[in-house]
Amino acid sequence: MNIQLSDNIQLEEVVVTAQREDVGIQATGMGSLDIPVKLIEHTPSLLGETDVLRAIQFTPGVQQGVGGASALYVRGGGGDENLILLDGSPVYKVDHCF
C-alpha cells in the first residue's frame, strides 16, 4: 500500500488562551463536599448529639483513624491533609478528643 501525502495544505492559525483559576483556599473547590443538614441529622449519634465528622466518615473514600487516632483519612491521604472550613474559615484540630 502506497500513500502519498501532499504538502500544499495549510491550516489556519490556532490561538490558545486560558484564565487563571483561584488559588489558595478557594482552589480546593474541586475536592469539596457539601453535606446537607438533613443528612447529618439522620446519622447515628451518641447521647442524642449529631456529629459532623461522623457523617463525613460515612461518605465513600473516607476512613476513620485506627488505634486510638481520631483523624480522618481521605482516599489514602494523611490525617493532616484535610482542609475543613466552617463558614469559610479554616478550623484546626477538628479531630481532637473532647
Backbone as CSV, one residue per row, in Angstrom:
resi,resn,N_x,N_y,N_z,CA_x,CA_y,CA_z,C_x,C_y,C_z
1,MET,0.842,-1.158,0.000,0.000,0.000,0.000,0.897,1.234,0.000
2,ASN,0.708,2.075,-0.943,1.449,3.329,-1.049,0.507,4.490,-0.776
3,ILE,0.932,5.360,0.124,0.141,6.549,0.454,0.997,7.761,0.145
4,GLN,0.427,8.648,-0.608,1.166,9.843,-0.989,0.537,11.049,-0.290
5,LEU,1.351,11.806,0.408,0.880,12.984,1.115,1.207,14.221,0.300
6,SER,0.268,15.130,0.301,0.544,16.390,-0.403,0.908,17.445,0.633
7,ASP,1.821,18.303,0.270,2.321,19.307,1.205,1.771,20.701,0.931
8,ASN,0.765,20.820,0.140,0.251,22.141,-0.193,-0.970,22.520,0.654
9,ILE,-1.263,21.754,1.718,-2.381,22.079,2.598,-1.850,22.870,3.781
10,GLN,-2.442,24.021,4.040,-2.008,24.858,5.148,-3.201,25.142,6.059
11,LEU,-3.000,24.903,7.346,-4.057,25.128,8.325,-4.059,26.573,8.776
12,GLU,-5.230,27.008,9.268,-5.313,28.356,9.809,-4.643,28.416,11.175
13,GLU,-4.326,29.609,11.608,-3.663,29.816,12.886,-4.594,29.441,14.047
14,VAL,-4.033,28.802,15.069,-4.782,28.421,16.260,-4.211,29.191,17.440
15,VAL,-5.081,29.876,18.182,-4.669,30.649,19.351,-5.308,30.014,20.581
16,VAL,-4.478,29.668,21.576,-4.960,29.057,22.815,-4.781,30.067,23.938
17,THR,-5.871,30.352,24.659,-5.805,31.268,25.798,-6.459,30.591,26.996
18,ALA,-6.104,31.047,28.178,-6.678,30.490,29.401,-6.760,31.581,30.441
19,GLN,-7.644,31.362,31.410,-7.745,32.280,32.531,-7.272,31.563,33.776
20,ARG,-6.602,32.275,34.623,-6.086,31.677,35.850,-7.220,31.437,36.839
21,GLU,-7.256,30.239,37.393,-8.263,29.900,38.388,-7.862,30.470,39.744
22,ASP,-8.788,30.447,40.681,-8.498,30.896,42.041,-7.394,30.043,42.646
23,VAL,-6.606,30.654,43.486,-5.528,29.929,44.154,-5.758,29.971,45.654
24,GLY,-5.024,29.154,46.376,-5.126,29.128,47.830,-6.335,28.345,48.285
25,ILE,-7.010,28.846,49.304,-8.150,28.146,49.871,-9.275,28.022,48.858
26,GLN,-9.464,28.999,48.006,-10.553,28.964,47.033,-10.347,27.895,45.966
27,ALA,-9.107,27.442,45.754,-8.816,26.453,44.716,-9.184,25.038,45.139
28,THR,-9.654,24.834,46.349,-9.973,23.491,46.823,-11.387,23.066,46.473
29,GLY,-12.080,23.830,45.671,-13.466,23.528,45.344,-13.667,22.210,44.632
30,MET,-12.670,21.744,43.898,-12.832,20.509,43.144,-13.026,19.319,44.069
31,GLY,-12.358,19.291,45.184,-12.465,18.164,46.098,-13.361,18.443,47.285
32,SER,-14.203,19.441,47.178,-15.039,19.792,48.329,-16.299,18.941,48.364
33,LEU,-16.867,18.846,49.534,-18.074,18.060,49.745,-19.005,18.843,50.646
34,ASP,-20.203,19.079,50.169,-21.221,19.749,50.973,-22.192,18.693,51.473
35,ILE,-22.366,18.629,52.789,-23.276,17.659,53.388,-24.486,18.412,53.922
36,PRO,-25.677,18.088,53.415,-26.871,18.785,53.908,-27.136,18.489,55.376
37,VAL,-27.749,19.422,56.077,-28.041,19.270,57.499,-28.978,18.089,57.728
38,LYS,-29.915,17.864,56.821,-30.852,16.739,56.986,-30.118,15.407,57.007
39,LEU,-29.055,15.279,56.207,-28.274,14.045,56.209,-27.514,13.884,57.523
40,ILE,-27.000,14.974,58.051,-26.269,14.927,59.322,-27.225,14.560,60.465
41,GLU,-28.450,15.068,60.404,-29.416,14.770,61.456,-29.811,13.294,61.481
42,HIS,-29.703,12.602,60.339,-30.113,11.204,60.265,-28.969,10.219,60.467
43,THR,-27.789,10.685,60.818,-26.680,9.772,61.091,-26.787,9.268,62.529
44,PRO,-26.256,8.074,62.798,-26.283,7.569,64.179,-25.544,8.525,65.109
45,SER,-26.100,8.738,66.276,-25.499,9.700,67.199,-25.296,9.075,68.570
46,LEU,-24.399,9.683,69.328,-24.096,9.241,70.686,-24.738,10.219,71.663
47,LEU,-25.577,9.730,72.535,-26.268,10.542,73.543,-27.108,11.652,72.914
48,GLY,-27.628,11.417,71.708,-28.528,12.360,71.068,-27.866,13.503,70.332
49,GLU,-26.553,13.616,70.389,-25.844,14.700,69.712,-25.316,14.214,68.364
50,THR,-25.642,14.929,67.303,-25.133,14.560,65.980,-23.708,15.061,65.827
51,ASP,-22.926,14.345,65.050,-21.520,14.662,64.866,-21.244,14.815,63.370
52,VAL,-20.774,15.977,62.973,-20.497,16.245,61.564,-19.376,15.340,61.058
53,LEU,-18.322,15.169,61.837,-17.216,14.317,61.412,-17.650,12.864,61.265
54,ARG,-18.612,12.436,62.066,-19.137,11.074,61.939,-19.897,10.935,60.615
55,ALA,-20.615,11.979,60.220,-21.332,11.956,58.949,-20.358,11.907,57.776
56,ILE,-19.221,12.570,57.905,-18.206,12.546,56.848,-17.621,11.145,56.707
57,GLN,-17.505,10.413,57.802,-16.936,9.063,57.761,-17.798,8.091,56.972
58,PHE,-19.067,8.398,56.786,-19.951,7.525,56.021,-19.885,7.779,54.521
59,THR,-19.133,8.774,54.086,-19.006,9.054,52.659,-17.933,8.151,52.046
60,PRO,-18.046,7.844,50.756,-17.059,6.965,50.108,-15.666,7.575,50.116
61,GLY,-14.657,6.765,50.378,-13.270,7.197,50.344,-12.748,7.765,51.642
62,VAL,-13.581,7.813,52.683,-13.170,8.384,53.965,-13.123,7.265,55.004
63,GLN,-12.016,7.210,55.749,-11.867,6.226,56.812,-11.506,6.942,58.095
64,GLN,-11.939,6.368,59.214,-11.563,6.947,60.496,-10.203,6.424,60.919
65,GLY,-9.586,7.102,61.849,-8.289,6.678,62.345,-8.372,5.362,63.099
66,VAL,-7.278,4.647,63.117,-7.228,3.361,63.815,-6.272,3.469,64.996
67,GLY,-6.430,2.612,65.972,-5.514,2.574,67.108,-5.598,3.775,68.011
68,GLY,-6.801,4.317,68.206,-6.960,5.460,69.088,-6.807,6.800,68.397
69,ALA,-6.337,6.816,67.151,-6.225,8.079,66.418,-7.603,8.473,65.915
70,SER,-7.941,9.735,66.036,-9.267,10.185,65.636,-9.235,10.965,64.327
71,ALA,-8.161,10.880,63.580,-8.043,11.619,62.328,-8.903,10.992,61.239
72,LEU,-9.183,11.767,60.208,-9.896,11.279,59.030,-8.888,11.067,57.912
73,TYR,-8.975,9.937,57.258,-8.086,9.619,56.146,-8.914,9.583,54.871
74,VAL,-8.674,10.543,53.984,-9.456,10.655,52.756,-8.634,10.113,51.600
75,ARG,-9.135,9.048,50.987,-8.544,8.411,49.809,-7.043,8.163,49.967
76,GLY,-6.647,7.624,51.102,-5.265,7.240,51.309,-4.345,8.353,51.756
77,GLY,-4.849,9.546,51.925,-4.023,10.658,52.369,-3.784,10.597,53.870
78,GLY,-3.014,11.527,54.369,-2.725,11.591,55.792,-3.824,12.305,56.557
79,GLY,-3.830,12.123,57.856,-4.834,12.757,58.690,-4.699,14.264,58.752
80,ASP,-3.518,14.780,58.429,-3.302,16.228,58.478,-3.424,16.881,57.106
81,GLU,-3.935,16.168,56.115,-4.021,16.699,54.754,-5.440,17.103,54.361
82,ASN,-6.292,17.370,55.330,-7.668,17.742,55.057,-7.894,19.180,55.489
83,LEU,-8.605,19.924,54.647,-8.964,21.296,54.980,-10.439,21.311,55.335
84,ILE,-10.752,21.696,56.545,-12.137,21.775,56.989,-12.448,23.238,57.255
85,LEU,-13.486,23.725,56.562,-13.876,25.126,56.680,-15.225,25.221,57.382
86,LEU,-15.353,26.186,58.262,-16.613,26.491,58.921,-16.966,27.925,58.560
87,ASP,-17.992,28.073,57.751,-18.398,29.388,57.230,-17.236,30.092,56.532
88,GLY,-16.423,29.329,55.799,-15.327,29.893,55.024,-14.026,30.066,55.782
89,SER,-13.997,29.794,57.071,-12.781,29.946,57.868,-12.212,28.570,58.197
90,PRO,-10.878,28.398,58.092,-10.284,27.098,58.412,-10.435,26.766,59.894
91,VAL,-10.723,25.496,60.160,-10.861,25.010,61.528,-9.712,24.037,61.777
92,TYR,-8.958,24.281,62.828,-7.825,23.437,63.164,-8.196,22.517,64.320
93,LYS,-7.566,21.365,64.392,-7.757,20.386,65.464,-9.219,19.957,65.581
94,VAL,-9.860,19.641,64.448,-11.255,19.214,64.495,-11.384,17.791,65.011
95,ASP,-10.304,17.041,64.945,-10.369,15.645,65.380,-9.802,15.468,66.786
96,HIS,-9.616,16.540,67.515,-9.065,16.469,68.861,-10.123,15.921,69.811
97,CYS,-9.748,14.962,70.592,-10.699,14.325,71.514,-11.122,15.317,72.598
98,PHE,-12.402,15.360,72.879,-13.021,16.227,73.875,-12.813,17.697,73.534
